[in-house]
Amino acid sequence: MNAYSELFRNKPMVLIMSLPVNDATICRAAFEAGADAVKVHINLHHNAGGETLGDYDYNRQTFETMLAEARGPMGIVPGASAPAIMKDAEKVKQSGFDFISFYTKHMPVSALPFRQELMAACDKDYTTGEIESCERMGASVIEASIIPYEEYGTALNFRDVARYGAIARATSLPVVVPTQRFIAPGDVRLLHAAGVRGIMIGAVVTGKTLEGISSAVKYFREAIDNL
Protein backbone atom coordinates (compact mmCIF):
# COMPACT_ATOMS: atom_id res chain seq x y z
CA MET A 1 0.00 0.00 0.00
CA ASN A 2 1.17 3.52 -0.79
CA ALA A 3 2.58 5.54 2.09
CA TYR A 4 -0.09 8.22 1.64
CA SER A 5 -3.01 5.78 2.07
CA GLU A 6 -1.23 4.23 5.01
CA LEU A 7 -1.43 7.55 6.87
CA PHE A 8 -5.23 7.45 6.79
CA ARG A 9 -5.29 3.85 7.98
CA ASN A 10 -3.11 4.56 10.99
CA LYS A 11 -4.11 8.05 12.14
CA PRO A 12 -7.42 9.51 13.31
CA MET A 13 -6.66 12.62 11.25
CA VAL A 14 -3.87 13.42 8.82
CA LEU A 15 -2.06 16.78 8.68
CA ILE A 16 -0.92 17.88 5.22
CA MET A 17 1.04 21.06 4.54
CA SER A 18 0.29 22.60 1.14
CA LEU A 19 3.32 24.75 0.36
CA PRO A 20 2.58 28.20 -1.11
CA VAL A 21 6.11 28.25 -2.58
CA ASN A 22 8.41 25.46 -3.69
CA ASP A 23 11.17 25.84 -1.14
CA ALA A 24 13.16 22.95 0.31
CA THR A 25 13.90 24.79 3.56
CA ILE A 26 10.20 25.42 4.19
CA CYS A 27 9.38 21.83 3.28
CA ARG A 28 11.93 20.58 5.79
CA ALA A 29 10.54 22.91 8.47
CA ALA A 30 6.98 21.67 7.85
CA PHE A 31 8.00 18.07 8.42
CA GLU A 32 10.05 18.99 11.47
CA ALA A 33 7.05 20.83 12.93
CA GLY A 34 4.84 17.77 12.59
CA ALA A 35 3.31 17.59 9.11
CA ASP A 36 2.41 14.04 8.08
CA ALA A 37 2.69 14.91 4.38
CA VAL A 38 3.66 17.88 2.21
CA LYS A 39 2.21 18.96 -1.13
CA VAL A 40 3.83 21.15 -3.82
CA HIS A 41 2.55 22.70 -7.06
CA ILE A 42 3.72 23.26 -10.63
CA ASN A 43 2.32 24.89 -13.78
CA LEU A 44 -0.15 27.21 -12.06
CA HIS A 45 -0.79 30.44 -10.23
CA HIS A 46 -1.37 29.61 -6.57
CA ASN A 47 -4.48 31.64 -5.67
CA ALA A 48 -4.10 31.56 -1.90
CA GLY A 49 -0.35 32.12 -1.94
CA GLY A 50 -0.29 34.62 -4.79
CA GLU A 51 2.69 32.90 -6.42
CA THR A 52 3.13 31.68 -9.99
CA LEU A 53 4.85 28.29 -9.86
CA GLY A 54 6.88 27.07 -12.82
CA ASP A 55 7.12 23.75 -14.61
CA TYR A 56 8.72 20.53 -13.45
CA ASP A 57 12.14 21.25 -14.92
CA TYR A 58 12.25 24.67 -13.30
CA ASN A 59 11.62 23.05 -9.91
CA ARG A 60 13.50 19.79 -10.47
CA GLN A 61 16.51 20.47 -8.25
CA THR A 62 14.32 21.77 -5.42
CA PHE A 63 12.06 18.73 -5.68
CA GLU A 64 15.00 16.33 -5.61
CA THR A 65 16.18 17.94 -2.37
CA MET A 66 12.68 17.82 -0.88
CA LEU A 67 12.17 14.17 -1.77
CA ALA A 68 15.57 13.18 -0.41
CA GLU A 69 14.87 14.90 2.92
CA ALA A 70 11.15 14.07 3.26
CA ARG A 71 9.96 12.57 6.55
CA GLY A 72 6.64 11.50 5.08
CA PRO A 73 4.71 11.26 1.81
CA MET A 74 5.10 14.02 -0.76
CA GLY A 75 2.39 15.08 -3.19
CA ILE A 76 2.31 17.29 -6.26
CA VAL A 77 -0.33 19.29 -8.12
CA PRO A 78 0.73 18.94 -11.79
CA GLY A 79 -1.22 21.93 -13.07
CA ALA A 80 -4.51 23.81 -13.12
CA SER A 81 -5.63 22.98 -16.66
CA ALA A 82 -5.55 19.99 -19.00
CA PRO A 83 -2.70 21.42 -21.15
CA ALA A 84 -0.65 22.26 -18.05
CA ILE A 85 -1.07 18.76 -16.64
CA MET A 86 -0.21 17.11 -19.97
CA LYS A 87 2.94 19.22 -20.27
CA ASP A 88 4.71 17.47 -17.39
CA ALA A 89 2.61 14.33 -16.87
CA GLU A 90 5.36 11.90 -17.88
CA LYS A 91 7.96 13.65 -15.72
CA VAL A 92 5.62 13.57 -12.74
CA LYS A 93 4.91 9.87 -13.28
CA GLN A 94 8.63 9.12 -13.16
CA SER A 95 9.23 11.28 -10.10
CA GLY A 96 9.48 10.18 -6.49
CA PHE A 97 6.23 11.83 -5.39
CA ASP A 98 3.77 9.60 -3.55
CA PHE A 99 0.50 11.18 -4.62
CA ILE A 100 -0.99 13.41 -7.31
CA SER A 101 -3.43 16.14 -6.25
CA PHE A 102 -5.75 17.68 -8.85
CA TYR A 103 -9.17 19.11 -9.56
CA THR A 104 -11.08 16.40 -11.38
CA LYS A 105 -12.29 18.88 -14.00
CA HIS A 106 -8.67 19.66 -14.90
CA MET A 107 -7.40 16.10 -15.27
CA PRO A 108 -7.46 14.83 -18.89
CA VAL A 109 -8.10 11.10 -19.01
CA SER A 110 -5.31 10.88 -21.59
CA ALA A 111 -2.85 11.70 -18.78
CA LEU A 112 -3.91 8.60 -16.82
CA PRO A 113 -2.79 6.33 -15.31
CA PHE A 114 -0.28 7.67 -12.81
CA ARG A 115 1.65 5.17 -10.71
CA GLN A 116 1.12 7.49 -7.73
CA GLU A 117 -2.08 7.62 -5.69
CA LEU A 118 -4.68 10.18 -6.70
CA MET A 119 -6.19 12.83 -4.42
CA ALA A 120 -9.18 14.14 -6.38
CA ALA A 121 -10.40 17.65 -5.55
CA CYS A 122 -14.03 18.56 -6.09
CA ASP A 123 -15.32 22.13 -5.98
CA LYS A 124 -18.64 23.67 -4.91
CA ASP A 125 -20.44 22.57 -8.08
CA TYR A 126 -19.96 18.82 -7.65
CA THR A 127 -22.80 16.54 -6.63
CA THR A 128 -22.33 13.86 -3.99
CA GLY A 129 -22.96 11.31 -6.76
CA GLU A 130 -19.99 12.61 -8.73
CA ILE A 131 -17.84 12.53 -5.61
CA GLU A 132 -18.88 8.95 -4.92
CA SER A 133 -17.87 8.02 -8.47
CA CYS A 134 -14.31 9.26 -7.97
CA GLU A 135 -13.44 6.01 -6.19
CA ARG A 136 -14.45 3.97 -9.24
CA MET A 137 -12.29 6.29 -11.34
CA GLY A 138 -9.24 5.34 -9.27
CA ALA A 139 -9.02 8.08 -6.63
CA SER A 140 -7.70 7.14 -3.19
CA VAL A 141 -8.52 10.38 -1.32
CA ILE A 142 -11.11 13.14 -1.82
CA GLU A 143 -10.18 16.78 -1.32
CA ALA A 144 -13.29 18.82 -0.47
CA SER A 145 -12.34 22.16 -2.06
CA ILE A 146 -15.87 23.53 -1.97
CA ILE A 147 -15.24 27.17 -1.00
CA PRO A 148 -15.35 29.71 -3.86
CA TYR A 149 -12.20 31.77 -4.34
CA GLU A 150 -13.91 35.05 -3.42
CA GLU A 151 -14.63 33.60 0.06
CA TYR A 152 -11.08 32.44 0.80
CA GLY A 153 -9.93 33.51 4.25
CA THR A 154 -13.40 33.97 5.73
CA ALA A 155 -14.54 32.18 8.89
CA LEU A 156 -15.53 28.52 8.86
CA ASN A 157 -19.30 28.28 9.29
CA PHE A 158 -21.89 25.71 10.33
CA ARG A 159 -22.98 25.00 6.76
CA ASP A 160 -19.39 24.33 5.67
CA VAL A 161 -18.98 21.63 8.29
CA ALA A 162 -22.36 20.13 7.38
CA ARG A 163 -21.31 19.99 3.72
CA TYR A 164 -17.99 18.38 4.59
CA GLY A 165 -19.89 15.81 6.62
CA ALA A 166 -22.23 15.10 3.69
CA ILE A 167 -19.24 14.55 1.41
CA ALA A 168 -17.64 12.21 3.95
CA ARG A 169 -20.86 10.17 4.09
CA ALA A 170 -21.09 10.04 0.29
CA THR A 171 -17.81 8.18 -0.17
CA SER A 172 -15.83 5.41 1.48
CA LEU A 173 -12.63 7.32 0.70
CA PRO A 174 -10.95 9.54 3.28
CA VAL A 175 -11.94 13.19 2.89
CA VAL A 176 -9.40 16.00 3.28
CA VAL A 177 -10.45 19.60 3.93
CA PRO A 178 -8.10 22.37 2.73
CA THR A 179 -7.94 25.66 4.63
CA GLN A 180 -9.75 27.76 2.06
CA ARG A 181 -11.71 29.16 5.00
CA PHE A 182 -9.72 30.50 7.92
CA ILE A 183 -9.82 27.27 9.91
CA ALA A 184 -8.31 27.40 13.39
CA PRO A 185 -6.71 24.53 15.32
CA GLY A 186 -9.71 24.67 17.64
CA ASP A 187 -11.97 23.70 14.71
CA VAL A 188 -10.19 20.38 14.20
CA ARG A 189 -12.30 18.47 16.70
CA LEU A 190 -15.59 19.49 15.04
CA LEU A 191 -14.27 18.62 11.57
CA HIS A 192 -13.13 15.24 12.83
CA ALA A 193 -16.54 14.61 14.39
CA ALA A 194 -18.14 15.40 11.01
CA GLY A 195 -16.12 12.62 9.39
CA VAL A 196 -13.19 14.58 7.95
CA ARG A 197 -10.05 12.43 7.90
CA GLY A 198 -7.43 15.01 6.99
CA ILE A 199 -6.79 18.73 7.09
CA MET A 200 -4.55 20.40 4.54
CA ILE A 201 -3.26 23.73 5.77
CA GLY A 202 -1.98 26.38 3.40
CA ALA A 203 -1.31 30.07 2.94
CA VAL A 204 -4.71 31.24 4.24
CA VAL A 205 -3.78 30.08 7.75
CA THR A 206 0.02 29.75 7.59
CA GLY A 207 1.16 32.73 5.55
CA LYS A 208 4.22 32.26 3.35
CA THR A 209 7.14 32.64 5.76
CA LEU A 210 9.10 29.78 7.26
CA GLU A 211 8.26 30.97 10.77
CA GLY A 212 4.54 31.26 10.09
CA ILE A 213 4.34 27.87 8.43
CA SER A 214 6.33 26.14 11.16
CA SER A 215 4.21 27.72 13.90
CA ALA A 216 0.90 26.84 12.21
CA VAL A 217 1.94 23.23 11.64
CA LYS A 218 2.86 22.88 15.31
CA TYR A 219 -0.51 24.22 16.49
CA PHE A 220 -2.49 21.96 14.16
CA ARG A 221 -0.30 18.99 15.09
CA GLU A 222 -1.10 19.56 18.73
CA ALA A 223 -4.83 19.86 18.02
CA ILE A 224 -4.86 16.59 16.07
CA ASP A 225 -2.79 14.76 18.66
CA ASN A 226 -5.30 15.83 21.31
CA LEU A 227 -8.30 14.29 19.53
N, C-alpha and C positions, 0 to 999 in steps of 0.2 A: 504494500500500500504506500502511496505517496506520502511524503512527510507532512504536506499541508493537510490532507484528510486526517492524518493521525492526530493532529492537534485537536480537532473537533471530537475525536473519539475519547481523548484522554483528559480534556479540560472542560469545566462547566461553561467557560466563556473564553474566547480567544481574543487576544489583543494584537491588532495589526497596525503598523505605522505606515501611512501612505505619504511618502516623501514629496514635498512641494518642489524640491530641487534634487537633481542627481549628484549627490555629494557623498563620497565614501566616508568622510569623517562624521557626518551627520548620521549616516546609516549605522556606523559602528556605535555611536552614542545611543541610538534608539535601542539597539539590542542590549547594550550594557545597562540601560535604564529599565529593561524588562519587557520589551516587545517580543511577542512570540513569533512574529513574521514581519517582513518589511516589503513594501511594494514600491516600484519605480514606474516611470512613464517615458515613452518616446513618441515622436511624431505627432505632437499636439500642443495646444496652448492650455495650460493648467488653469482652469477658471478660478478655483479657490486660492491658488498660490500666486496667480498673476504672472507665471513664467511660461515662456515658450521653450519646449524641450525638444532637442534635435533627434536625429535618426540613430539607429543602432551603432553605426560606425563612429559617429561623433562621440558617443558615450561608451564605446567598447572598453577602453582602458579603465574607466571608472567602474564599470560593471564587473570587470575581471577582479578588481580589488575588492569590491563589495562581496562578490560570491566567494572569494577565497577567505574572507574574514567572517562571513555570516555565522551567527549562532542559532539560526533557525531558518525556516523556509523563506525563499525570496520569490516575489511575484513581479510581473511586468505587464503594463498596459501597452499594447503594441501600436496604438493609434486611435484616433477619434473619427475615422471614416474608413470606408472599405478600401479606397486607394492607399491610404496611409498604412493600414494593416498589411495589405498585400506587399507593399514596398519592402518590408523587413521580415515577412513571415518566415521565410526559410532560415534566416539568421537567428531568429528567436527560437525556432524549433531545435536548432543545434546548440543553443546556449545552455547554461547550467541553471536557469531559473526553474523553480518548482511548479509554479502555476501561472496561468495567463488570465488576466482580468480585462473584461471588455463589456461594453454595452452590446446587447444582443442585436440591436438594430444596425450596429456598425460592422458586425462580423460577417464577411462574405463566406458562404459555404465552400467556395473554392479554396479558401485558406486552410480548411480542415483536412485531416486531423492534426492536432498538435500532440506531441508525446507528453506534454505537461498537463496537469489538471486544469480544468476550466472553472473560473469564477464568473458567472454570468450576471451582469448588472441589468436591472429592469427599472425603467423610470416611472413617472406618475401615470402614464397612459396605459400601462400594461394591465391586463386582466389577470385574476388569480388563475384562470385556466391556462393562459400563456405561461405563467410562471411555473405551474405544475408541469407543463410540457418540457421545460428546460432539462429536466432530469433525463427524459427519453432522448433528448438531443445530445446528451453526453456531458452535461454540466455536473460538477461535484459540489459546488457551493453557489448560493444565490446572494447577490449583493442588492439590497433594497435601497436603490438610489432614487427615491420617490419625491424628493423635494425639488421644486423648480429653482432654477439658478437665481431668479430675482428674490428668493426668500432665503438664500444662504446666509448663515450667521444669525438668524432669528431664533427665538427660544423654542425648545422642544415643547410640543403641546400634547394634550390628551388624545386628540385624533391621530396624531403621528404614531403614538405608541399602539393605538388600536389597529391602525393599518399595518404596522410591522407585525403585530400579533396575527392578523388575518393572513398575511403572507406566510408566516411561519407555519400556520395550520394548513395552508394550501399545498405544501410540499414536504417531502420527507428529507430534503436536503437541509443542511445547516444554513441559516440565514444570517448574513453579516449586515450591520447598519453602519454606514459611513457618517462622519460628523459633518453633514451638510447643514443641519441645524447646529446651534451652539449647545452641544450636549456636555453636561458637566459630569465629573466622576460620580457625583451623588445620584445621577440618573441611571447608573449601570444596573442597580438592583431591580428597578422597575422594568427595564428593557429585558433583563434576564427572565423575570417573571412572565413577561409577555411571550417568551419563546425564542428570543434572539440569542444566537449562539456565538456571535462575534461582534466586536466593535472595531471599526477601522477609523482611527483618528488621523486628522490631517490639518491643513493650514488654518481652517476656521477656528480650531481650538488650540492649536500648537504654535501658530505663527511660523516664521521661516528661519528663525535663528537656532543655532545648536542648543543654546541654553533653554529656550522656550520649548523646544521639542523634547529635550531630555527631561525637563521638569514635568511636562504634561504626561509623558509616558509613565513616569514614576507614580503620579497621582492615579492614573487609570489602572496601573498594575496593582496598586494597593487596594483600589475599590473592587477589582475582580477577585483578588486573593481573599477578600473579606466576605465574599458571597456565602 
